[in-house]
Every structure is written in C-alpha cells, then in structure tokens.
Amino acid sequence: MQRTNISDNIYSMVFDKLPAFVIIFCEEGKVLFYNKMAEAACGKQIRNLKFSDIFTHEYRSPEDKTTELKYECRIGGNYYSIVDFHNKYTDTTSASDAINARILVGYDITDVKNYVFNHNNRSTLDSMTEVFNREVGMNFLKEMIAQVELYQDFFSVAYIDFDNLKFINDNFGHIEGDKYIFAVRDAIQSFARKQDIISRMGGDEFLIIFPHLNYDDTRKMLADIADKLDIVSAELSEGISYRISYGVYEVNPSVPLDVEHILKRVDDEMYAMKAENKTNYGLQIRLNQN
C-alpha cells in the first residue's frame, strides 16, 4: 500500500520492531497494512489475502463494533494471542479519508501453549509411548464397568504382552528393545478406532478397552495387529522377531462386573497364548542365534 506523509523508516521503526504482528483489515476483509512479523506468520502472499484466508473462524459477529476483542487462534503451526481493535483508520493526514478498520495485534504464544499441554498431560500419558499410562487405563476400565451396570452396556478389554522383549534387550541392546515397543504401539494404533482406549501398563504390557466391540471382533482386531507385526518382523535382523501374546474378555451384564475378575480372565488367556507361542516359536528364535 502507499504510505503517505510518513516515511517508510518511521513505519519500520514503529511496527517492524514490535515483538508482535500487526495486520489492518478494511471492512471488506482486505489487508491494508502488515508488518514483518505478520508476513512471517502468514506468508509473503499476505498482501493478497483476506481475513477469511488467514483466520479459520470469524471472531466477531457482523454487528459487533466493540473497540477491543481478545482471543487465541492458530496460524500455520503457531498459536497467537490476538487483540482485535475495531477503529477508524487512515493512511493520510485527512480525517475525511478514515475508514472502519480492524487492527489485529498478535503475540506468539506457541511455547506457552506447548508447555501447558505437556504439563497437563504429564500425569496422564506414558512418557515413552505417549499413550495413556497405567493409572488412566485402570480408571477408564472402572468407568466402563460402571457404564455396563447403569446402562446394560458392553465392551471388550484386551491385555497384550510382548514375547521375548527381555531376550532382545539382553542380546541386541535396549535400543532394539525400544524399537520393539514402538512397533507394537504403532501396530495397535493402526487398527484401533478413535473411541478405543490404549494404555501402557508396564514395560511390555498394554491394556486396550474397546467400547461396543464384542469378543470375536476384538480377537480379530488383535490377530490383525499380530499379523502386521509379523510383516514388520520379516524385515528385521536375524534373531529379532516382534510377536505378542494377548487375552481378550467381553464385559457385559451377564459376567461379574469386578476389575480383578476381568483382569484375571484376560491374564489367563494371554498366558495361555504365551505358552503356545513359546512352544511354536521359541525354538526358532534360539536356532537363529546359532
């Protein structure tokens, strides 16, 4: 835009040195003015953008003419605290040329938002895998049991245990063991639905709650997860294999609605599979080391 009666150096001193972006829009939403930080936030095409191109939501109703409005928004990958001024604006010395304008001043609060998010989630997420931790998983299990009691609802719960994680840690190192843990997590997440609750119960154990999924369908999903790990294992070094044992239990009004009973049932089924896997695959793993 043309800046009349005020030198570009003055604009640079006043606006481009601010630790915030400044954007001025006319009533039609067209950009009238912006400083360097605004260009950094919105891109070099900012001069051709409108308000709706930059902000995904309109934070003022058409009749809202309040002088000042505050809100938070996201532009690109950063979060900003915005002060939105509704005022007269002119780039000349003539008051008759003044127009209604929105002057936005935005401060980057990305670091603050990330800190708050990480702090709030530290007590709920497993620090390594970033799925829910044991405490949250157990709390969800208790809540789901209560739902069954109140509403005659149902869900399935699965308990996953890694086969030979200690063997891999001892023979190939903990870095390879960590890769194993992440591979299982990724396989679970690739098949789990949005409503499913995944928690890490310990070093090599995951608990998964499947709302409104019966025993057979849950077993099929766990088999799909195991098959995916077999595919991943085919690309690994000789002697390393990603294999899981799991137990599944359907919780409904016809079974004892007790946490200990439920966990014992999935535990028993998981250990039965672990014994079978050890018989079928344990010798093969040892032979690969010879």
C-alpha positions in Angstrom: 0.0 0.0 0.0 1.1 3.6 -0.4 2.1 5.2 2.8 1.7 9.0 2.5 3.2 11.7 4.7 5.0 9.2 7.0 8.3 7.8 5.8 8.9 4.1 5.5 11.7 4.4 8.1 9.2 5.5 10.7 6.8 2.6 9.9 9.7 0.3 10.1 10.8 1.7 13.5 7.3 1.6 15.0 5.8 -1.6 13.6 8.6 -3.9 12.2 10.5 -3.8 15.5 7.5 -4.9 17.6 7.6 -8.4 19.1 4.1 -8.9 17.7 2.4 -9.0 14.3 0.2 -6.1 13.2 -2.4 -6.5 10.4 -5.0 -4.0 9.4 -8.1 -5.1 7.5 -10.7 -2.9 5.9 -14.4 -3.7 6.5 -14.4 -6.0 3.4 -11.7 -8.0 5.0 -8.8 -7.0 2.6 -5.4 -6.5 4.1 -4.5 -2.8 4.2 -1.3 -2.9 6.2 1.0 -5.5 7.8 4.4 -5.6 9.4 7.3 -8.1 9.0 6.2 -10.4 11.8 2.7 -10.7 10.2 4.4 -11.6 6.9 6.4 -14.2 8.7 3.3 -15.7 10.2 1.0 -15.6 7.2 3.5 -15.9 4.3 4.7 -13.5 1.6 1.3 -13.7 -0.1 -0.3 -11.8 2.8 -0.8 -8.6 0.7 -3.3 -10.6 -1.4 -5.1 -12.3 1.4 -8.4 -11.5 3.2 -9.4 -12.1 6.8 -11.1 -15.3 5.9 -7.9 -16.6 4.2 -5.9 -16.2 7.4 -8.4 -17.0 10.2 -10.5 -20.1 10.0 -13.2 -18.5 12.2 -14.8 -15.1 12.3 -14.3 -14.0 15.9 -16.7 -11.0 15.6 -20.3 -11.1 14.7 -21.2 -8.5 11.9 -22.9 -6.3 14.5 -20.1 -6.4 17.0 -18.5 -3.0 17.0 -16.8 -3.2 20.4 -13.5 -1.4 20.5 -11.4 -4.3 21.6 -11.8 -8.1 21.4 -9.3 -10.7 22.7 -9.0 -14.3 21.6 -6.5 -17.1 20.8 -6.1 -18.7 17.3 -3.7 -20.8 15.3 -2.0 -19.6 12.2 0.1 -22.2 10.4 1.9 -24.1 13.1 1.9 -21.4 15.7 -0.6 -20.1 18.3 -1.2 -16.4 18.8 -2.9 -14.3 21.4 -4.8 -11.7 19.4 -6.0 -8.2 20.4 -8.6 -7.2 17.8 -9.3 -3.4 17.7 -12.3 -2.1 15.7 -11.5 1.6 14.9 -11.1 4.3 12.3 -8.0 4.0 10.1 -6.4 6.3 7.6 -3.1 6.3 5.9 -3.3 10.0 5.1 -3.5 13.2 7.2 -7.1 13.8 6.1 -9.7 12.7 8.6 -12.2 12.5 5.8 -10.4 9.6 4.3 -10.8 7.5 7.5 -12.5 4.1 7.1 -13.7 1.5 9.6 -10.9 -1.0 10.1 -9.8 -3.9 12.2 -6.4 -3.7 13.7 -5.0 -7.0 14.9 -2.0 -7.3 17.1 -0.9 -10.8 17.7 1.6 -12.3 20.1 3.2 -15.7 19.5 2.3 -17.9 22.5 3.3 -21.3 20.9 5.9 -22.1 23.6 3.5 -21.3 26.4 0.7 -23.5 24.8 3.1 -26.3 24.3 4.4 -26.1 27.9 0.8 -26.1 29.3 -0.1 -29.0 27.1 2.9 -31.1 28.1 2.5 -30.2 31.8 -1.2 -31.1 31.8 -0.6 -34.4 30.0 2.4 -35.4 32.0 0.2 -37.1 34.6 -2.0 -39.0 32.1 0.4 -40.1 29.4 3.1 -42.7 29.3 6.3 -40.6 28.8 7.8 -43.0 26.3 4.9 -44.2 24.1 2.5 -41.2 24.6 -0.5 -43.5 25.1 -2.3 -43.4 28.4 -0.5 -44.6 31.5 -1.5 -47.4 33.8 -3.5 -45.2 36.2 -5.6 -43.7 33.4 -6.2 -47.1 31.9 -7.4 -48.5 35.2 -9.7 -45.5 35.7 -11.2 -45.9 32.3 -11.7 -49.6 33.0 -13.6 -48.8 36.2 -15.7 -46.2 34.4 -16.6 -48.6 31.6 -17.7 -51.2 34.1 -19.9 -48.6 35.7 -21.5 -47.9 32.3 -22.3 -51.6 31.9 -24.0 -51.6 35.3 -26.0 -48.4 34.7 -27.0 -48.8 31.1 -26.7 -52.6 30.4 -23.9 -51.7 28.0 -20.9 -53.9 26.9 -17.3 -53.6 25.9 -14.2 -55.8 25.4 -10.9 -55.5 27.1 -7.6 -56.8 25.7 -4.3 -57.4 27.5 -1.1 -57.5 25.3 2.2 -58.8 26.4 5.4 -58.8 24.4 7.1 -62.2 23.6 10.9 -62.2 24.1 11.4 -58.5 24.9 14.0 -59.4 27.5 15.7 -61.6 25.1 16.0 -58.8 22.6 17.2 -56.3 25.3 19.8 -58.7 26.5 21.1 -59.9 23.1 20.7 -56.8 20.9 20.5 -53.9 23.3 17.8 -51.7 24.7 17.7 -49.5 21.6 16.3 -52.5 19.7 14.0 -53.2 22.6 12.6 -49.7 22.4 12.1 -50.2 18.7 10.0 -53.3 19.6 7.9 -51.3 22.0 7.2 -48.6 19.4 6.4 -51.1 16.7 3.8 -52.7 18.9 2.3 -49.3 19.8 2.2 -48.3 16.1 0.5 -51.6 15.1 -2.1 -51.1 17.8 -2.8 -47.5 16.8 -3.1 -48.5 13.1 -6.1 -50.7 13.8 -7.6 -49.1 16.9 -10.7 -47.0 16.5 -10.9 -43.4 17.7 -13.0 -44.4 20.7 -10.7 -47.2 21.8 -8.6 -46.5 24.9 -4.9 -47.6 24.8 -2.8 -47.6 27.9 0.7 -48.9 28.7 0.5 -50.9 31.9 4.2 -51.6 32.2 7.4 -52.2 30.2 6.0 -54.7 27.9 2.2 -54.7 28.6 -0.6 -52.8 27.0 -4.3 -52.7 28.1 -6.9 -51.7 25.4 -10.5 -51.0 26.0 -12.9 -51.5 23.0 -16.3 -49.8 23.6 -19.2 -51.7 21.9 -16.9 -54.3 20.4 -17.7 -58.0 21.1 -15.3 -60.8 21.9 -15.0 -62.2 18.4 -14.4 -58.8 16.6 -11.9 -57.9 19.3 -10.0 -61.1 18.8 -10.0 -60.5 15.0 -8.5 -57.0 15.6 -5.8 -58.4 17.8 -5.0 -61.0 15.2 -4.7 -58.3 12.6 -2.2 -56.4 14.9 -0.2 -59.6 15.3 -0.2 -60.2 11.5 1.1 -56.7 11.0 4.0 -57.3 13.4 4.8 -60.5 11.5 5.2 -58.4 8.3 7.4 -55.9 10.2 9.5 -58.8 11.6 10.3 -60.1 8.2 12.4 -57.0 7.6 14.4 -57.3 10.8 17.8 -58.6 11.6 18.1 -62.4 12.1 17.1 -63.4 15.6 14.7 -60.4 16.2 11.0 -61.1 16.0 8.1 -58.9 17.1 5.4 -61.2 18.5 2.7 -60.6 21.0 0.5 -62.7 23.3 -2.9 -61.4 24.2 -6.0 -62.1 26.1 -9.5 -60.8 25.4 -12.6 -60.6 27.6 -16.0 -59.3 26.8 -17.6 -57.4 29.7 -21.4 -57.3 29.7 -24.2 -57.5 32.2 -24.0 -61.3 32.3 -20.5 -61.5 33.8 -19.1 -60.5 37.2 -18.5 -56.7 37.0 -15.3 -56.8 39.0 -11.9 -55.4 38.0 -10.0 -58.2 39.5 -12.2 -60.9 37.8 -11.9 -59.1 34.4 -8.1 -58.7 34.6 -7.6 -62.3 35.7 -9.6 -63.6 32.7 -7.6 -61.6 30.2 -4.4 -62.5 32.0 -5.2 -66.2 31.9 -6.0 -66.1 28.2 -2.8 -64.1 27.5 -0.6 -66.6 29.4 -2.2 -69.5 27.6 -1.2 -67.9 24.2 2.3 -67.0 25.6 2.8 -70.7 26.4 1.7 -71.7 22.9 3.9 -69.1 21.3 6.9 -70.3 23.3 6.3 -73.8 22.1 5.8 -72.8 18.4 8.3 -70.0 18.1 10.7 -70.1 21.0 13.0 -72.8 19.5 13.1 -71.0 16.1 14.3 -67.8 17.8 17.1 -69.7 19.6 18.2 -71.5 16.5 18.6 -68.2 14.6 21.2 -67.2 17.1 23.4 -70.3 16.4 
